[in-house]
Amino acid sequence: MPLIDSMVQASQFSPDDEGIKALAKQLSDILTKLGITEIESDGAQFDPNVHNAIMHEENPELGENVVSQTFQKGYKRGDKVLRCAMVKVAN
């Protein structure tokens, strides 16, 4: 998971770097082959089985218990959660 997090950060800091894009693509392909998928977060209904709420906000534009921001992506393999997503939940 630390390698995935580092690639996400590198992509955010240097979105036009072709080397980083190529490495991120390779890592994504490897994860896909292993059956590892990202847990849906932003805009999704909060699910304590896959989300770890570390912040709360009042936001009248969002519904009850909707994930408004993801701080760290979560991952699963099939039905098994490898790491919960750390999120902010609205209302």
N, C-alpha and C positions, 0 to 999 in steps of 0.2 A: 503494500500500500504506500509506503513512503516514496517509492519511485513514481507511482502514478501521481501523487500529490505534487512532486517536484516538476513533472512534465506539465501539469495543469498550470502551475505558477509560471514556469518558463514561457509557456504559450501566452499567458496573459501579459507578461512583461515585454515580450518580443513577438507580437503577433505576425510580423512580416518575415521573420527569420525562417528561411527555407530549410535549414538543417533541423531546427526544432520541429517544424511541421513534419518532416520526414520521420524523425524519431517518434513523434506522437502518433503518427499513422502506423508505424511498426508496432508500437506498444498496444494500440487499439486492436490491431489485427491479432496479436497474441492473446489478448484478453477475450476476444470473440471466439477464437479457437478453443480456449479453455472453458467457454460457457459462462464467463463472468460478465455481468451486465451492471450498468449504473442504476441506482435506485432513483425513481422519479421523485423530484422534490418540489422545485419552485412551481407554485400554483396548484399543487396536489393537496388533497385532504390529508391532514396530519394523521399518521399511523404510528403508534408507539412501538410497533413491532419492527419498523424500519427507519424511524426518525428519532433523533435525540434532540428534544427541544432545549436549547440553551438560552433563548431569549423569547420575549413576548412583546407584542405591540398592539395598540388599538389602531385599527385601520377600517374606517367605515366603507371603503371601496371593496374590501375583501370579505368573503363569507366567514362563518364561524369555523375555527380550527383549520385555516388554510395556511400552508407553508408560504411565507412571503419572501424568504431569503435563505439560500443555502451557504453555509460557511465552509463545510467540508463535505465532499461527495461521499455517498455510501455505495456499497457494492454488494451484489449477491451472486451466487452460483446456483441456478435452479431456484429452489425455494429456500435455500440456506443463506442467511444473511452473513456476509463476511465482515462487514462494518456498517453500522448505522450512519445515516447522513446527519450531520449536525446542522440544525436549522433554527430559524426564527419563525414563530407562529403568530398569526394575527387573531385578534379578538379572543 
